[in-house]
Amino acid sequence: MDNIEENNLEVSESVKISLDTMVYWSKFLAILGYIGIGFMILGGVSLMFSGSSLYGDAGLGFGMGFMYLISAVLYYFPASYLYKFATNTRHALNSDSQTGLNHGLSNLASNFKFVGVMTVVVMSLYAVILIIGLFSYLVL
């Protein structure tokens, strides 16, 4: 793969059009993701400091706020991969750069990998919670 020229993008015009559409929507979704992360951070910090007045228990508000902050950190990675895909691929399309397209698609693959692993983790947690809930119901 090292012998591929830098400015020799080898894709058909229909693929370029499809990539252009993907870039547009990826950048849009990444920016929305960053905005959502900002709101999650604001909400998390707000809950951490005012949770006792909302729920009557400072620990509950702090715990919920902390979970919001953890979620914001986890949402950062797919948004970042998506944004990097969009910017690298846009550069590749504008300059016919094979290397730029390779980097862009690598970031898209990383996005899918991260989302896939997180989906498996969350579904596993759901299964464990369901089993614990059923066990608790049967025992009590």
C-alpha positions as a Markdown table, in Angstrom:
| # | Residue | x | y | z |
|---|---|---|---|---|
| 1 | Met | 0.0 | 0.0 | 0.0 |
| 2 | Asp | 3.0 | 2.2 | 0.3 |
| 3 | Asn | 3.5 | 2.4 | -3.4 |
| 4 | Ile | 0.1 | 4.2 | -4.0 |
| 5 | Glu | 0.6 | 7.8 | -5.0 |
| 6 | Glu | -0.5 | 10.6 | -2.7 |
| 7 | Asn | -2.6 | 12.5 | -5.3 |
| 8 | Asn | -4.2 | 9.6 | -7.1 |
| 9 | Leu | -7.5 | 8.8 | -5.6 |
| 10 | Glu | -8.9 | 5.8 | -7.4 |
| 11 | Val | -12.7 | 5.8 | -6.9 |
| 12 | Ser | -15.5 | 6.2 | -9.4 |
| 13 | Glu | -17.6 | 9.4 | -9.6 |
| 14 | Ser | -20.6 | 7.7 | -8.0 |
| 15 | Val | -18.5 | 6.6 | -5.1 |
| 16 | Lys | -17.2 | 10.2 | -4.7 |
| 17 | Ile | -20.8 | 11.4 | -4.7 |
| 18 | Ser | -21.7 | 8.8 | -2.0 |
| 19 | Leu | -18.7 | 9.8 | 0.0 |
| 20 | Asp | -19.6 | 13.4 | -0.3 |
| 21 | Thr | -23.0 | 12.7 | 1.1 |
| 22 | Met | -21.6 | 10.6 | 3.9 |
| 23 | Val | -19.1 | 13.4 | 4.8 |
| 24 | Tyr | -21.9 | 16.0 | 5.0 |
| 25 | Trp | -24.1 | 13.9 | 7.3 |
| 26 | Ser | -21.2 | 12.6 | 9.4 |
| 27 | Lys | -20.0 | 16.1 | 10.1 |
| 28 | Phe | -23.6 | 17.2 | 10.9 |
| 29 | Leu | -24.0 | 14.3 | 13.3 |
| 30 | Ala | -20.6 | 14.8 | 14.9 |
| 31 | Ile | -21.4 | 18.5 | 15.6 |
| 32 | Leu | -24.7 | 17.5 | 17.1 |
| 33 | Gly | -22.9 | 15.0 | 19.2 |
| 34 | Tyr | -20.5 | 17.7 | 20.4 |
| 35 | Ile | -23.4 | 19.9 | 21.3 |
| 36 | Gly | -25.1 | 17.0 | 23.1 |
| 37 | Ile | -21.9 | 16.3 | 25.0 |
| 38 | Gly | -21.9 | 20.0 | 26.1 |
| 39 | Phe | -25.5 | 19.7 | 27.4 |
| 40 | Met | -24.6 | 16.5 | 29.2 |
| 41 | Ile | -21.7 | 18.1 | 30.9 |
| 42 | Leu | -23.8 | 21.1 | 32.0 |
| 43 | Gly | -26.6 | 18.8 | 33.2 |
| 44 | Gly | -24.2 | 16.6 | 35.0 |
| 45 | Val | -22.4 | 19.4 | 36.8 |
| 46 | Ser | -25.8 | 21.0 | 37.6 |
| 47 | Leu | -27.1 | 17.7 | 39.1 |
| 48 | Met | -23.9 | 17.3 | 41.1 |
| 49 | Phe | -24.3 | 20.7 | 42.8 |
| 50 | Ser | -28.0 | 21.0 | 43.1 |
| 51 | Gly | -29.0 | 17.3 | 43.4 |
| 52 | Ser | -29.9 | 17.6 | 47.1 |
| 53 | Ser | -32.5 | 20.3 | 46.4 |
| 54 | Leu | -34.1 | 18.3 | 43.6 |
| 55 | Tyr | -34.1 | 14.9 | 45.1 |
| 56 | Gly | -33.7 | 15.6 | 48.8 |
| 57 | Asp | -30.5 | 13.4 | 48.8 |
| 58 | Ala | -27.2 | 14.9 | 47.9 |
| 59 | Gly | -25.7 | 11.4 | 47.1 |
| 60 | Leu | -28.4 | 10.7 | 44.5 |
| 61 | Gly | -28.0 | 14.0 | 42.7 |
| 62 | Phe | -24.2 | 13.6 | 42.8 |
| 63 | Gly | -24.4 | 10.0 | 41.5 |
| 64 | Met | -26.8 | 11.0 | 38.7 |
| 65 | Gly | -24.6 | 13.9 | 37.7 |
| 66 | Phe | -21.5 | 11.7 | 37.8 |
| 67 | Met | -23.3 | 9.2 | 35.4 |
| 68 | Tyr | -24.0 | 12.1 | 33.0 |
| 69 | Leu | -20.4 | 13.0 | 33.0 |
| 70 | Ile | -19.3 | 9.4 | 32.4 |
| 71 | Ser | -21.8 | 9.3 | 29.5 |
| 72 | Ala | -20.5 | 12.5 | 28.0 |
| 73 | Val | -16.9 | 11.0 | 28.0 |
| 74 | Leu | -18.2 | 7.9 | 26.3 |
| 75 | Tyr | -20.1 | 9.9 | 23.7 |
| 76 | Tyr | -17.0 | 11.9 | 22.9 |
| 77 | Phe | -15.2 | 9.1 | 21.2 |
| 78 | Pro | -17.8 | 8.2 | 18.5 |
| 79 | Ala | -18.4 | 11.9 | 17.8 |
| 80 | Ser | -14.7 | 12.5 | 17.5 |
| 81 | Tyr | -14.1 | 9.6 | 15.1 |
| 82 | Leu | -17.1 | 10.7 | 13.0 |
| 83 | Tyr | -15.7 | 14.3 | 12.8 |
| 84 | Lys | -12.2 | 13.0 | 11.9 |
| 85 | Phe | -13.8 | 10.8 | 9.2 |
| 86 | Ala | -15.6 | 13.8 | 7.8 |
| 87 | Thr | -12.6 | 16.1 | 7.7 |
| 88 | Asn | -10.1 | 13.6 | 6.4 |
| 89 | Thr | -12.5 | 12.3 | 3.7 |
| 90 | Arg | -13.5 | 15.9 | 2.7 |
| 91 | His | -9.8 | 16.7 | 2.3 |
| 92 | Ala | -9.3 | 13.5 | 0.3 |
| 93 | Leu | -12.2 | 14.3 | -2.1 |
| 94 | Asn | -11.0 | 17.9 | -2.6 |
| 95 | Ser | -7.4 | 17.0 | -3.2 |
| 96 | Asp | -7.7 | 13.5 | -4.7 |
| 97 | Ser | -5.6 | 12.1 | -1.9 |
| 98 | Gln | -5.7 | 8.3 | -1.4 |
| 99 | Thr | -3.9 | 8.7 | 2.0 |
| 100 | Gly | -6.6 | 11.1 | 3.2 |
| 101 | Leu | -9.3 | 8.7 | 2.2 |
| 102 | Asn | -7.5 | 5.9 | 4.0 |
| 103 | His | -7.3 | 8.0 | 7.2 |
| 104 | Gly | -10.9 | 9.0 | 6.9 |
| 105 | Leu | -12.1 | 5.4 | 6.4 |
| 106 | Ser | -9.9 | 4.3 | 9.2 |
| 107 | Asn | -11.7 | 6.7 | 11.6 |
| 108 | Leu | -15.0 | 5.5 | 10.3 |
| 109 | Ala | -14.0 | 1.9 | 11.1 |
| 110 | Ser | -12.9 | 3.0 | 14.6 |
| 111 | Asn | -16.3 | 4.7 | 15.1 |
| 112 | Phe | -18.1 | 1.4 | 14.2 |
| 113 | Lys | -15.7 | -0.6 | 16.4 |
| 114 | Phe | -16.3 | 1.6 | 19.4 |
| 115 | Val | -20.1 | 1.7 | 19.0 |
| 116 | Gly | -20.1 | -2.1 | 18.5 |
| 117 | Val | -18.1 | -2.8 | 21.6 |
| 118 | Met | -20.2 | -0.3 | 23.7 |
| 119 | Thr | -23.4 | -2.0 | 22.4 |
| 120 | Val | -22.2 | -5.4 | 23.5 |
| 121 | Val | -21.2 | -4.0 | 26.9 |
| 122 | Val | -24.5 | -2.3 | 27.4 |
| 123 | Met | -26.5 | -5.3 | 26.3 |
| 124 | Ser | -24.5 | -7.5 | 28.6 |
| 125 | Leu | -25.2 | -5.1 | 31.5 |
| 126 | Tyr | -28.9 | -5.3 | 30.6 |
| 127 | Ala | -28.8 | -9.1 | 30.7 |
| 128 | Val | -27.0 | -9.1 | 34.1 |
| 129 | Ile | -29.5 | -6.6 | 35.5 |
| 130 | Leu | -32.4 | -8.7 | 34.2 |
| 131 | Ile | -31.0 | -11.9 | 35.7 |
| 132 | Ile | -30.4 | -10.1 | 39.1 |
| 133 | Gly | -33.9 | -8.6 | 38.9 |
| 134 | Leu | -35.5 | -12.0 | 38.2 |
| 135 | Phe | -33.5 | -13.7 | 40.9 |
| 136 | Ser | -34.5 | -11.0 | 43.4 |
| 137 | Tyr | -38.1 | -11.4 | 42.5 |
| 138 | Leu | -38.1 | -15.2 | 42.8 |
| 139 | Val | -36.2 | -15.1 | 46.1 |
| 140 | Leu | -38.3 | -12.4 | 47.7 |
